[in-house]
């Protein structure tokens, strides 16, 4: 099966899972925000592993470079997030920190600069998480015909792609969500 067809199948399966989950009767207290696509990323990882493919090899073969856009606004935000989790919004982008991802409260700062790339920089640089968090990046400023190849990439100061995150595009909200385990500089790649 080709990569685009495999991804379309994964996307359809993930969308069905979200629709079924939205019908559930959940009356218990919500203790921390949940990234809407976090479960889908876990499902995609399990499906790829079950088919004998590794997530890393599947994702890396699809990425060719950073996505060029016309990002006209700079956004920045800071928030103290503790063991109970939280959501940090930086312009059109969101960082979802689930409960117990950090052991003690930490001031998280994010900057999404204007420029020719969709980018979010996080501080404190190098912060490690006890469990994966989710980063949702908007590509609303980009003229993209098909978002299905979009991924979130961890980049260095020279804009070299160091790692491609397991990512799930959402064409309806014009966003891409990826699993993050440490802070650094993240950009959209295709």
N, CA and C atoms as a LAMMPS dump frame, in Angstrom:
ITEM: TIMESTEP
0
ITEM: NUMBER OF ATOMS
570
ITEM: BOX BOUNDS ff ff ff
-5.0000000000000000e+02 5.0000000000000000e+02
-5.0000000000000000e+02 5.0000000000000000e+02
-5.0000000000000000e+02 5.0000000000000000e+02
ITEM: ATOMS id mol type element x y z
1 1 1 N 0.845 -1.166 0
2 1 2 C 0 0 0
3 1 3 C 0.896 1.237 0
4 2 1 N 0.539 2.239 -0.801
5 2 2 C 1.36 3.441 -0.886
6 2 3 C 1.223 4.269 0.384
7 3 1 N 2.21 5.123 0.626
8 3 2 C 2.212 5.945 1.841
9 3 3 C 0.983 6.851 1.92
10 4 1 N 0.574 7.554 0.834
11 4 2 C -0.617 8.404 0.941
12 4 3 C -1.883 7.603 1.251
13 5 1 N -2.029 6.402 0.651
14 5 2 C -3.214 5.588 0.916
15 5 3 C -3.191 5.067 2.343
16 6 1 N -1.997 4.682 2.823
17 6 2 C -1.869 4.182 4.18
18 6 3 C -2.225 5.297 5.157
19 7 1 N -1.748 6.515 4.884
20 7 2 C -2.041 7.629 5.772
21 7 3 C -3.522 7.963 5.733
22 8 1 N -4.141 7.937 4.541
23 8 2 C -5.566 8.218 4.429
24 8 3 C -6.362 7.195 5.233
25 9 1 N -5.936 5.934 5.19
26 9 2 C -6.602 4.89 5.973
27 9 3 C -6.454 5.152 7.468
28 10 1 N -5.24 5.528 7.897
29 10 2 C -5.005 5.834 9.307
30 10 3 C -5.84 7.026 9.754
31 11 1 N -5.929 8.037 8.88
32 11 2 C -6.691 9.234 9.21
33 11 3 C -8.169 8.886 9.363
34 12 1 N -8.712 8.069 8.444
35 12 2 C -10.114 7.67 8.522
36 12 3 C -10.373 6.872 9.794
37 13 1 N -9.465 5.97 10.139
38 13 2 C -9.602 5.179 11.361
39 13 3 C -9.563 6.078 12.59
40 14 1 N -8.655 7.027 12.598
41 14 2 C -8.525 7.941 13.729
42 14 3 C -9.771 8.814 13.861
43 15 1 N -10.308 9.281 12.74
44 15 2 C -11.509 10.106 12.768
45 15 3 C -12.687 9.305 13.32
46 16 1 N -12.796 8.045 12.911
47 16 2 C -13.857 7.185 13.43
48 16 3 C -13.707 6.998 14.938
49 17 1 N -12.483 6.833 15.421
50 17 2 C -12.245 6.674 16.856
51 17 3 C -12.68 7.914 17.625
52 18 1 N -12.401 9.089 17.072
53 18 2 C -12.8 10.339 17.733
54 18 3 C -14.32 10.449 17.785
55 19 1 N -14.979 10.118 16.68
56 19 2 C -16.434 10.201 16.662
57 19 3 C -17.064 9.245 17.657
58 20 1 N -16.547 8.013 17.739
59 20 2 C -17.073 7.056 18.71
60 20 3 C -16.814 7.518 20.14
61 21 1 N -15.628 8.051 20.386
62 21 2 C -15.282 8.504 21.73
63 21 3 C -16.149 9.689 22.15
64 22 1 N -16.559 10.522 21.192
65 22 2 C -17.374 11.686 21.535
66 22 3 C -18.779 11.292 21.969
67 23 1 N -19.193 10.065 21.654
68 23 2 C -20.523 9.589 22.048
69 23 3 C -20.53 9.002 23.458
70 24 1 N -19.392 8.797 24.055
71 24 2 C -19.312 8.172 25.373
72 24 3 C -19.902 9.086 26.439
73 25 1 N -20.463 8.489 27.482
74 25 2 C -21.039 9.222 28.588
75 25 3 C -19.988 9.32 29.685
76 26 1 N -19.353 10.477 29.805
77 26 2 C -18.279 10.662 30.778
78 26 3 C -18.69 11.747 31.758
79 27 1 N -19.141 11.329 32.938
80 27 2 C -19.611 12.305 33.918
81 27 3 C -18.622 12.537 35.037
82 28 1 N -17.46 11.908 34.953
83 28 2 C -16.453 12.076 35.988
84 28 3 C -15.755 13.41 35.853
85 29 1 N -15.082 13.854 36.905
86 29 2 C -14.385 15.142 36.849
87 29 3 C -13.184 15.079 35.906
88 30 1 N -12.985 16.168 35.222
89 30 2 C -11.834 16.281 34.334
90 30 3 C -10.707 16.904 35.136
91 31 1 N -9.591 16.199 35.262
92 31 2 C -8.512 16.703 36.101
93 31 3 C -7.439 17.421 35.292
94 32 1 N -7.365 17.171 34.001
95 32 2 C -6.369 17.834 33.17
96 32 3 C -6.858 17.845 31.738
97 33 1 N -6.427 18.844 30.97
98 33 2 C -6.853 18.897 29.574
99 33 3 C -6.272 17.723 28.797
100 34 1 N -7.021 17.298 27.828
101 34 2 C -6.566 16.199 26.973
102 34 3 C -6.462 16.726 25.552
103 35 1 N -5.347 16.481 24.922
104 35 2 C -5.176 16.886 23.531
105 35 3 C -6.105 16.046 22.673
106 36 1 N -6.92 16.668 21.818
107 36 2 C -7.869 15.905 21.046
108 36 3 C -7.215 14.878 20.135
109 37 1 N -6.014 15.133 19.681
110 37 2 C -5.366 14.209 18.761
111 37 3 C -4.345 13.311 19.443
112 38 1 N -4.181 13.431 20.757
113 38 2 C -3.158 12.639 21.442
114 38 3 C -3.438 11.148 21.331
115 39 1 N -4.702 10.759 21.497
116 39 2 C -5.041 9.345 21.407
117 39 3 C -4.875 8.85 19.977
118 40 1 N -5.191 9.693 19.03
119 40 2 C -5.053 9.306 17.628
120 40 3 C -3.599 9.029 17.291
121 41 1 N -2.691 9.803 17.851
122 41 2 C -1.273 9.579 17.601
123 41 3 C -0.841 8.233 18.155
124 42 1 N -1.339 7.875 19.334
125 42 2 C -1.03 6.562 19.902
126 42 3 C -1.595 5.458 19.017
127 43 1 N -2.824 5.636 18.514
128 43 2 C -3.434 4.64 17.641
129 43 3 C -2.629 4.474 16.36
130 44 1 N -2.194 5.579 15.76
131 44 2 C -1.415 5.497 14.526
132 44 3 C -0.108 4.764 14.771
133 45 1 N 0.516 5.024 15.912
134 45 2 C 1.758 4.349 16.255
135 45 3 C 1.537 2.847 16.389
136 46 1 N 0.452 2.455 17.05
137 46 2 C 0.162 1.035 17.234
138 46 3 C -0.167 0.349 15.915
139 47 1 N -0.881 1.035 15.026
140 47 2 C -1.223 0.449 13.729
141 47 3 C 0.026 0.231 12.899
142 48 1 N 0.913 1.218 12.868
143 48 2 C 2.137 1.07 12.086
144 48 3 C 2.988 -0.059 12.633
145 49 1 N 3.082 -0.162 13.953
146 49 2 C 3.87 -1.224 14.563
147 49 3 C 3.256 -2.592 14.246
148 50 1 N 1.931 -2.678 14.263
149 50 2 C 1.25 -3.942 13.979
150 50 3 C 1.468 -4.39 12.533
151 51 1 N 1.676 -3.439 11.62
152 51 2 C 1.896 -3.796 10.221
153 51 3 C 3.361 -4.1 9.944
154 52 1 N 4.194 -4.077 10.978
155 52 2 C 5.601 -4.407 10.811
156 52 3 C 6.469 -3.228 10.433
157 53 1 N 5.916 -2.028 10.418
158 53 2 C 6.684 -0.839 10.071
159 53 3 C 6.987 -0.063 11.344
160 54 1 N 8.097 0.634 11.34
161 54 2 C 8.398 1.48 12.484
162 54 3 C 7.866 2.87 12.209
163 55 1 N 7.443 3.543 13.265
164 55 2 C 6.939 4.902 13.12
165 55 3 C 8.028 5.801 12.543
166 56 1 N 9.247 5.661 13.062
167 56 2 C 10.333 6.524 12.631
168 56 3 C 10.611 6.379 11.143
169 57 1 N 10.68 5.16 10.627
170 57 2 C 10.993 4.981 9.213
171 57 3 C 9.85 5.471 8.343
172 58 1 N 8.626 5.276 8.775
173 58 2 C 7.489 5.72 7.988
174 58 3 C 7.448 7.236 7.912
175 59 1 N 7.658 7.905 9.031
176 59 2 C 7.586 9.355 9.059
177 59 3 C 8.768 9.974 8.321
178 60 1 N 9.977 9.49 8.549
179 60 2 C 11.155 10.102 7.945
180 60 3 C 11.183 9.971 6.43
181 61 1 N 10.603 8.931 5.866
182 61 2 C 10.634 8.784 4.423
183 61 3 C 9.703 9.766 3.734
184 62 1 N 8.766 10.339 4.467
185 62 2 C 7.799 11.248 3.878
186 62 3 C 8.305 12.691 3.866
187 63 1 N 9.14 13.069 4.803
188 63 2 C 9.549 14.46 4.978
189 63 3 C 10.645 14.857 3.99
190 64 1 N 10.422 15.992 3.309
191 64 2 C 11.425 16.476 2.37
192 64 3 C 12.066 17.781 2.814
193 65 1 N 11.359 18.607 3.56
194 65 2 C 11.936 19.861 4.013
195 65 3 C 10.937 20.695 4.783
196 66 1 N 11.376 21.865 5.223
197 66 2 C 10.516 22.766 5.979
198 66 3 C 9.482 23.402 5.064
199 67 1 N 8.301 23.636 5.595
200 67 2 C 7.211 24.24 4.836
201 67 3 C 7.375 25.757 4.856
202 68 1 N 7.435 26.357 3.68
203 68 2 C 7.538 27.815 3.597
204 68 3 C 6.145 28.423 3.554
205 69 1 N 5.929 29.431 4.399
206 69 2 C 4.649 30.116 4.512
207 69 3 C 4.906 31.608 4.656
208 70 1 N 3.853 32.356 4.788
209 70 2 C 3.971 33.786 5.034
210 70 3 C 3.32 34.081 6.384
211 71 1 N 4.058 33.818 7.461
212 71 2 C 3.546 34.047 8.81
213 71 3 C 3.748 35.527 9.134
214 72 1 N 2.644 36.245 9.285
215 72 2 C 2.743 37.697 9.414
216 72 3 C 2.76 38.221 10.852
217 73 1 N 2.371 37.411 11.822
218 73 2 C 2.318 37.878 13.215
219 73 3 C 3.254 37.083 14.109
220 74 1 N 3.793 37.787 15.113
221 74 2 C 4.583 37.134 16.152
222 74 3 C 3.715 37.02 17.402
223 75 1 N 3.743 35.835 18.019
224 75 2 C 2.974 35.6 19.237
225 75 3 C 3.923 35.092 20.318
226 76 1 N 3.603 35.419 21.564
227 76 2 C 4.346 34.835 22.682
228 76 3 C 3.393 34.692 23.864
229 77 1 N 3.682 33.705 24.688
230 77 2 C 2.842 33.447 25.855
231 77 3 C 3.661 32.715 26.899
232 78 1 N 3.271 32.869 28.164
233 78 2 C 3.899 32.152 29.275
234 78 3 C 2.808 31.676 30.209
235 79 1 N 3.062 30.52 30.823
236 79 2 C 2.103 30 31.786
237 79 3 C 2.806 29.067 32.749
238 80 1 N 2.42 29.148 34.005
239 80 2 C 2.924 28.232 35.021
240 80 3 C 2.08 26.962 34.944
241 81 1 N 2.732 25.833 34.658
242 81 2 C 2.023 24.558 34.536
243 81 3 C 2.615 23.595 35.554
244 82 1 N 1.723 22.976 36.311
245 82 2 C 2.155 22.052 37.363
246 82 3 C 1.764 20.623 37.064
247 83 1 N 1.857 19.752 38.063
248 83 2 C 1.552 18.329 37.881
249 83 3 C 0.127 18.048 37.405
250 84 1 N -0.796 18.981 37.614
251 84 2 C -2.165 18.774 37.17
252 84 3 C -2.323 18.984 35.668
253 85 1 N -1.301 19.507 34.992
254 85 2 C -1.351 19.728 33.55
255 85 3 C -1.904 21.092 33.204
256 86 1 N -2.07 21.337 31.936
257 86 2 C -2.597 22.616 31.478
258 86 3 C -2.439 22.776 29.982
259 87 1 N -2.934 23.902 29.493
260 87 2 C -2.86 24.229 28.066
261 87 3 C -2.218 25.599 27.934
262 88 1 N -1.228 25.703 27.066
263 88 2 C -0.59 26.984 26.763
264 88 3 C -0.937 27.323 25.322
265 89 1 N -1.575 28.463 25.123
266 89 2 C -1.918 28.925 23.78
267 89 3 C -0.952 30.029 23.392
268 90 1 N -0.367 29.858 22.208
269 90 2 C 0.531 30.885 21.68
270 90 3 C 0.04 31.206 20.273
271 91 1 N -0.777 32.272 20.18
272 91 2 C -1.423 32.59 18.912
273 91 3 C -2.315 31.434 18.496
274 92 1 N -2.166 30.952 17.259
275 92 2 C -3.013 29.857 16.782
276 92 3 C -2.519 28.468 17.177
277 93 1 N -1.433 28.386 17.928
278 93 2 C -0.83 27.105 18.313
279 93 3 C -1.168 26.785 19.775
280 94 1 N -1.19 25.467 20.106
281 94 2 C -1.523 25.052 21.467
282 94 3 C -0.574 23.957 21.929
283 95 1 N -0.207 24.032 23.193
284 95 2 C 0.585 23.004 23.841
285 95 3 C -0.288 22.381 24.929
286 96 1 N -0.52 21.074 24.831
287 96 2 C -1.324 20.345 25.815
288 96 3 C -0.385 19.56 26.721
289 97 1 N -0.42 19.864 28.007
290 97 2 C 0.408 19.161 28.986
291 97 3 C -0.526 18.328 29.855
292 98 1 N -0.482 16.995 29.734
293 98 2 C -1.374 16.161 30.541
294 98 3 C -0.92 16.114 31.995
295 99 1 N -1.795 15.618 32.839
296 99 2 C -1.464 15.458 34.257
297 99 3 C -0.231 14.576 34.407
298 100 1 N 0.614 14.928 35.334
299 100 2 C 1.825 14.192 35.71
300 100 3 C 2.919 14.209 34.642
301 101 1 N 2.849 15.128 33.699
302 101 2 C 3.929 15.256 32.717
303 101 3 C 5.118 15.996 33.331
304 102 1 N 4.834 16.864 34.323
305 102 2 C 5.895 17.537 35.078
306 102 3 C 5.685 17.234 36.556
307 103 1 N 6.771 17.163 37.293
308 103 2 C 6.687 16.812 38.722
309 103 3 C 6.396 18.005 39.614
310 104 1 N 6.856 19.178 39.179
311 104 2 C 6.632 20.39 39.961
312 104 3 C 6.289 21.514 39.002
313 105 1 N 5.677 22.589 39.508
314 105 2 C 5.291 23.689 38.63
315 105 3 C 6.503 24.271 37.889
316 106 1 N 6.295 24.555 36.606
317 106 2 C 7.345 25.125 35.779
318 106 3 C 6.733 26.218 34.902
319 107 1 N 7.459 27.341 34.775
320 107 2 C 7.009 28.429 33.918
321 107 3 C 7.414 28.096 32.488
322 108 1 N 6.437 27.899 31.632
323 108 2 C 6.685 27.567 30.232
324 108 3 C 6.428 28.805 29.393
325 109 1 N 7.389 29.122 28.542
326 109 2 C 7.294 30.269 27.651
327 109 3 C 7.392 29.78 26.218
328 110 1 N 6.544 30.337 25.359
329 110 2 C 6.558 29.957 23.944
330 110 3 C 6.528 31.206 23.083
331 111 1 N 7.245 31.139 21.966
332 111 2 C 7.256 32.218 20.993
333 111 3 C 7.042 31.624 19.61
334 112 1 N 6.111 32.22 18.868
335 112 2 C 5.858 31.837 17.48
336 112 3 C 6.155 33.074 16.637
337 113 1 N 7.371 33.143 16.061
338 113 2 C 7.77 34.362 15.357
339 113 3 C 7.169 34.479 13.954
340 114 1 N 7.046 35.723 13.503
341 114 2 C 6.666 35.98 12.112
342 114 3 C 7.84 35.587 11.232
343 115 1 N 7.568 35.229 10.002
344 115 2 C 8.637 34.867 9.076
345 115 3 C 8.132 33.952 7.985
346 116 1 N 9.066 33.277 7.336
347 116 2 C 8.667 32.434 6.213
348 116 3 C 8.397 30.984 6.597
349 117 1 N 8.498 30.651 7.896
350 117 2 C 8.206 29.302 8.371
351 117 3 C 7.223 29.338 9.532
352 118 1 N 6.462 28.255 9.698
353 118 2 C 5.618 28.091 10.883
354 118 3 C 6.523 27.487 11.949
355 119 1 N 6.669 28.209 13.052
356 119 2 C 7.656 27.823 14.068
357 119 3 C 7.158 28.177 15.452
358 120 1 N 7.498 27.342 16.431
359 120 2 C 7.242 27.649 17.842
360 120 3 C 8.496 27.259 18.618
361 121 1 N 8.997 28.189 19.431
362 121 2 C 10.169 27.946 20.29
363 121 3 C 9.695 27.916 21.741
364 122 1 N 10.18 26.916 22.463
365 122 2 C 9.761 26.755 23.857
366 122 3 C 10.935 26.907 24.802
367 123 1 N 10.637 27.425 25.995
368 123 2 C 11.606 27.514 27.081
369 123 3 C 10.914 27.079 28.357
370 124 1 N 11.593 26.521 29.3
371 124 2 C 13.041 26.36 29.351
372 124 3 C 13.517 25.285 28.362
373 125 1 N 14.523 25.665 27.611
374 125 2 C 15.097 24.786 26.598
375 125 3 C 15.603 23.501 27.25
376 126 1 N 15.267 22.37 26.647
377 126 2 C 15.729 21.086 27.162
378 126 3 C 14.85 20.471 28.235
379 127 1 N 13.764 21.148 28.634
380 127 2 C 12.876 20.595 29.651
381 127 3 C 12.369 19.232 29.188
382 128 1 N 12.527 18.215 30.03
383 128 2 C 12.086 16.844 29.732
384 128 3 C 10.762 16.588 30.444
385 129 1 N 9.905 15.792 29.823
386 129 2 C 8.598 15.491 30.392
387 129 3 C 8.525 14.04 30.815
388 130 1 N 7.741 13.775 31.858
389 130 2 C 7.556 12.425 32.374
390 130 3 C 6.668 11.59 31.451
391 131 1 N 5.799 12.246 30.71
392 131 2 C 4.955 11.601 29.71
393 131 3 C 4.862 12.547 28.521
394 132 1 N 4.601 12.016 27.334
395 132 2 C 4.542 12.879 26.151
396 132 3 C 3.443 13.932 26.263
397 133 1 N 3.738 15.079 25.722
398 133 2 C 2.767 16.156 25.632
399 133 3 C 2.438 16.332 24.15
400 134 1 N 1.42 17.108 23.846
401 134 2 C 1.025 17.306 22.456
402 134 3 C 1.159 18.767 22.066
403 135 1 N 1.713 18.979 20.9
404 135 2 C 1.835 20.31 20.317
405 135 3 C 0.962 20.35 19.076
406 136 1 N 0.064 21.316 19.019
407 136 2 C -0.768 21.518 17.842
408 136 3 C -0.338 22.818 17.185
409 137 1 N 0.104 22.715 15.928
410 137 2 C 0.565 23.886 15.184
411 137 3 C -0.407 24.173 14.037
412 138 1 N -0.709 25.445 13.849
413 138 2 C -1.613 25.87 12.789
414 138 3 C -0.834 26.121 11.5
415 139 1 N -1.403 25.706 10.376
416 139 2 C -0.825 26.052 9.081
417 139 3 C -1.783 26.953 8.294
418 140 1 N -2.611 27.718 9.024
419 140 2 C -3.59 28.596 8.396
420 140 3 C -2.943 29.679 7.527
421 141 1 N -1.701 30.062 7.811
422 141 2 C -1.003 31.074 7.018
423 141 3 C -0.33 30.498 5.782
424 142 1 N -0.459 29.195 5.557
425 142 2 C 0.24 28.535 4.454
426 142 3 C -0.708 28.228 3.3
427 143 1 N -0.198 28.345 2.107
428 143 2 C -0.951 27.966 0.909
429 143 3 C -0.588 26.524 0.582
430 144 1 N -1.282 25.601 1.233
431 144 2 C -0.98 24.177 1.092
432 144 3 C -2.161 23.493 0.412
433 145 1 N -1.86 22.763 -0.654
434 145 2 C -2.913 22.061 -1.381
435 145 3 C -3.386 20.816 -0.64
436 146 1 N -2.441 20.029 -0.111
437 146 2 C -2.793 18.82 0.626
438 146 3 C -1.969 18.767 1.907
439 147 1 N -2.639 18.768 3.06
440 147 2 C -1.921 18.786 4.33
441 147 3 C -1.466 17.41 4.801
442 148 1 N -1.787 16.346 4.076
443 148 2 C -1.559 14.997 4.603
444 148 3 C -0.091 14.629 4.753
445 149 1 N 0.815 15.35 4.136
446 149 2 C 2.233 15.074 4.317
447 149 3 C 2.883 15.93 5.382
448 150 1 N 2.119 16.811 6.009
449 150 2 C 2.696 17.713 7.014
450 150 3 C 3.063 16.97 8.287
451 151 1 N 4.211 17.357 8.857
452 151 2 C 4.704 16.796 10.107
453 151 3 C 5.309 17.934 10.929
454 152 1 N 5.415 17.711 12.229
455 152 2 C 6.122 18.654 13.09
456 152 3 C 7.544 18.131 13.223
457 153 1 N 8.507 19.033 13.031
458 153 2 C 9.919 18.645 13.08
459 153 3 C 10.633 19.436 14.166
460 154 1 N 11.549 18.758 14.841
461 154 2 C 12.447 19.377 15.815
462 154 3 C 13.668 19.82 15.013
463 155 1 N 14.012 21.115 15.08
464 155 2 C 15.102 21.657 14.275
465 155 3 C 16.154 22.327 15.145
466 156 1 N 17.368 22.466 14.587
467 156 2 C 18.437 23.165 15.299
468 156 3 C 18.501 24.618 14.83
469 157 1 N 19.515 25.354 15.296
470 157 2 C 19.647 26.769 14.956
471 157 3 C 19.933 27.005 13.479
472 158 1 N 20.454 25.989 12.78
473 158 2 C 20.714 26.099 11.335
474 158 3 C 19.518 25.655 10.51
475 159 1 N 18.402 25.382 11.166
476 159 2 C 17.167 24.9 10.552
477 159 3 C 17.312 23.519 9.935
478 160 1 N 18.26 22.744 10.451
479 160 2 C 18.392 21.348 10.039
480 160 3 C 17.382 20.537 10.834
481 161 1 N 16.697 19.623 10.172
482 161 2 C 15.725 18.77 10.843
483 161 3 C 16.469 17.695 11.621
484 162 1 N 16.293 17.686 12.937
485 162 2 C 16.952 16.718 13.797
486 162 3 C 16.066 15.507 14.068
487 163 1 N 14.768 15.744 14.118
488 163 2 C 13.827 14.664 14.409
489 163 3 C 12.466 15.05 13.848
490 164 1 N 11.763 14.069 13.329
491 164 2 C 10.402 14.269 12.851
492 164 3 C 9.477 13.588 13.848
493 165 1 N 8.518 14.343 14.355
494 165 2 C 7.601 13.815 15.359
495 165 3 C 6.462 13.048 14.701
496 166 1 N 5.969 12.025 15.387
497 166 2 C 4.762 11.369 14.944
498 166 3 C 3.686 12.443 14.96
499 167 1 N 3.105 12.725 13.797
500 167 2 C 2.198 13.862 13.655
501 167 3 C 0.929 13.461 12.937
502 168 1 N -0.137 14.185 13.241
503 168 2 C -1.423 13.934 12.612
504 168 3 C -2.016 15.261 12.142
505 169 1 N -2.135 15.462 10.815
506 169 2 C -2.756 16.688 10.308
507 169 3 C -4.27 16.632 10.445
508 170 1 N -4.88 17.78 10.639
509 170 2 C -6.329 17.911 10.685
510 170 3 C -6.721 18.979 9.669
511 171 1 N -7.158 18.578 8.475
512 171 2 C -7.474 19.564 7.438
513 171 3 C -8.671 20.444 7.79
514 172 1 N -9.531 19.995 8.694
515 172 2 C -10.704 20.779 9.062
516 172 3 C -10.33 21.991 9.907
517 173 1 N -9.369 21.836 10.806
518 173 2 C -8.929 22.958 11.638
519 173 3 C -7.647 23.587 11.113
520 174 1 N -7.084 23.028 10.02
521 174 2 C -5.822 23.481 9.417
522 174 3 C -4.706 23.472 10.469
523 175 1 N -4.591 22.339 11.178
524 175 2 C -3.561 22.164 12.198
525 175 3 C -2.884 20.808 12.036
526 176 1 N -1.735 20.676 12.691
527 176 2 C -1.011 19.412 12.776
528 176 3 C -0.657 19.219 14.244
529 177 1 N -0.903 18.019 14.78
530 177 2 C -0.599 17.728 16.179
531 177 3 C 0.483 16.663 16.24
532 178 1 N 1.46 16.884 17.11
533 178 2 C 2.551 15.931 17.282
534 178 3 C 2.861 15.7 18.747
535 179 1 N 3.475 14.556 19.034
536 179 2 C 3.877 14.21 20.395
537 179 3 C 5.263 14.803 20.658
538 180 1 N 5.401 15.471 21.792
539 180 2 C 6.645 16.135 22.173
540 180 3 C 7.101 15.563 23.511
541 181 1 N 8.415 15.304 23.647
542 181 2 C 8.899 14.823 24.94
543 181 3 C 9.934 15.752 25.569
544 182 1 N 10.315 16.811 24.858
545 182 2 C 11.225 17.803 25.429
546 182 3 C 11.015 19.139 24.713
547 183 1 N 11.55 20.193 25.312
548 183 2 C 11.39 21.512 24.718
549 183 3 C 12.568 21.894 23.854
550 184 1 N 12.219 22.571 22.784
551 184 2 C 13.202 23.071 21.851
552 184 3 C 12.483 23.937 20.837
553 185 1 N 12.92 23.808 19.58
554 185 2 C 12.383 24.595 18.47
555 185 3 C 11.696 23.641 17.511
556 186 1 N 10.405 23.898 17.232
557 186 2 C 9.628 23.031 16.37
558 186 3 C 9.082 23.811 15.183
559 187 1 N 9.099 23.161 14.007
560 187 2 C 8.623 23.782 12.775
561 187 3 C 7.834 22.758 11.978
562 188 1 N 7.036 23.253 11.032
563 188 2 C 6.299 22.347 10.158
564 188 3 C 7.18 21.929 8.99
565 189 1 N 7.105 20.657 8.642
566 189 2 C 7.85 20.09 7.516
567 189 3 C 6.888 19.281 6.666
568 190 1 N 7.302 19.037 5.425
569 190 2 C 6.483 18.177 4.562
570 190 3 C 7.318 17.118 3.886
